[in-house]
Amino acid sequence: MAGTLATGAGYNEWLARRAAEQPMWWSLDFWLKNHFVPWGRIGSFALLVVHLYLVWWVYRDAERRFHNGVWFALFAAIFPLGGWLFYLVYRSSSLPMKAIGASMQHALSPRRRRLQEKMELLRLLTEVPVPDDQLEELIYQGNLPVARLYCEDQLMLAKEQNDERRIISYERYLHRVQELERRESERDDTH
């Protein structure tokens, strides 16, 4: 063998024979058939790491969504695959949303509470009428018939443009002008 290696003759045959007897360290077969590598322990450790990560993920997600992450994480820890799958089904169902009602508003996270306050403010701002200085001036001067005609024209224009905010505003203005006209006609009748 030493003579073969020294001269270089038959090296490929020697390499093929050696590979057939025992796989080389760079091949996957070498590592899979190696009895010194504890594959069972490595696999168990990997499964444990994945399980602990899933328990941690369930805790964080449940704490963020429902402010009750400990019980979900405990359930996921006791039942490795079943607990995690149960949580995935539970979080996608409508049950949690029914549980968070008006009585649970204090349990909402500060970020969600601020978002709800902003949404409420936005809703209130859209209900506030659009101020019209020209119409206000007509009403202030007491020129109610002209104000009513102007308001009706603006309401028709808003309906043509399908502008909900202006429609609501001019409907309120029209109601206000009609109420002022009614009061003025009652005052004229009494005098």
Secondary structure, DSSP 8 states (H G I E B T S, - for coil): -HHHHHH-TTHHHHHHHHHHHS--TTSHHHHHS-TTS-HHHHHHHHHHHHHHHHHHHHHHHHHHHHS-HHHHHHHHHHSHHHHHHHHHHHHHSSHHHHHS-GGGGGGS-HHHHHHHHHHHHHHHHHHS----HHHHHHHHHT-HHHHHHHHHHHHHHHHHHT-HHHHHHHHHHHHHHHHHHHHHHHHHHH-
